[in-house]
Amino acid sequence: MASGWFYLSCLVLGSLGSMCILFTAFWMQFWCGGFAWDGSAYTFNWHPVLTVAGMVVFYGAGSLVYRLPQSWVGPKLPWKLLHAALHLMAFVLTVVGLVAVFKFHNHKGIANLYSLHSWLGITTVFLFACQWFLGFTIFLLPWASLWLRSLLKPIHVFFGAAILSLSIAAVISGINEKLFFSLKNATKPYSSLPSQAVFANSTGMLVVAFGLLVLYILLASSWKRPEPGILTDRQPLLHDGE
């Protein structure tokens, strides 16, 4: 029964993640003019799509690799590689998204890194880079001792959840910032809640729902990988594979 709820949650999570990306892309295409790579505002439009895809959806998916019951049996190395690969993909998408916004700002002569959203975003990406490097060097490469891995594992787990939370905060602040810049002067003000505001706010709520479900699955004790040698009703036998 527990595994049934887990897979149902994963199905919901996959749907929410896809909707987060599709809604963001539709917002940028329908209301903001589409995409380009020429330094114009259309270059900026890659930024929200790629960062939502990277730091929220792919990051969330990578964080849940060890919650899959299939990862509890046999060697851990393939799952470690999948965990690292999904997070590397998240990082690459995010970096390209950052390049897009810097390219737009520099082309238009707009100052970089002046808003709270930008500070929060850069901090999150920096922490993620440190987190990935730590995970790769300590948990994937074979040189680290079990003592060192045991010492650093709680820190790695904590920052994994913290970075996802910071990513959601950065996305929400970014949505607000984009709407405040877009809905003014000749357009209907944000306070009158035009259709773009309704759609963007709804996209933000999807991101929040996705993030909260990821955090719930991460924190649910019944869905955590059992310790080596512990028998549960979810699996008859475990092999840690370290």
Stockholm file with secondary structure:
# STOCKHOLM 1.0

chainA/1-242         MASGWFYLSCLVLGSLGSMCILFTAFWMQFWCGGFAWDGSAYTFNWHPVLTVAGMVVFYGAGSLVYRLPQSWVGPKLPWKLLHAALHLMAFVLTVVGLVAVFKFHNHKGIANLYSLHSWLGITTVFLFACQWFLGFTIFLLPWASLWLRSLLKPIHVFFGAAILSLSIAAVISGINEKLFFSLKNATKPYSSLPSQAVFANSTGMLVVAFGLLVLYILLASSWKRPEPGILTDRQPLLHDGE
#=GR chainA/1-242 SS CHHHHHHHHHHHHHHHHHHHHHHHHHHHHHTTCCCCSSSSHHHHTHHHHHHIIIIIIIHHHHHTGGGSGGGGSSCSHHHHHHHHHHHHHHHHHHHHHHHHHHHHHHHHTCCSSCSHHHHHHHHHHHHHHHHHHHIIIIIISTTSCHHHHHHHHHHHHHHHHHHHHHHHHHHHHHHHHHHHHHSSTTSCCGGGCCHHHHHHHHHHHHHHHHHHHHHHHHHCGGGSCCCTTCCBTTBSCCCCCC
#=GC SS_cons         CHHHHHHHHHHHHHHHHHHHHHHHHHHHHHTTCCCCSSSSHHHHTHHHHHHIIIIIIIHHHHHTGGGSGGGGSSCSHHHHHHHHHHHHHHHHHHHHHHHHHHHHHHHHTCCSSCSHHHHHHHHHHHHHHHHHHHIIIIIISTTSCHHHHHHHHHHHHHHHHHHHHHHHHHHHHHHHHHHHHHSSTTSCCGGGCCHHHHHHHHHHHHHHHHHHHHHHHHHCGGGSCCCTTCCBTTBSCCCCCC
//
